[in-house]
């Protein structure tokens, strides 16, 4: 028997973490993975 687990969290990133195209800058990814 295999147990598949998943979890989803919806976050709104802070303005200072975004670039001009309103995408999270790659250097801040790990801050959100903590």
Secondary structure, 3 states (H helix, E strand, C coil): CCCCCCCCCCCCCCHHHECCCCCECHHHHHHHHC
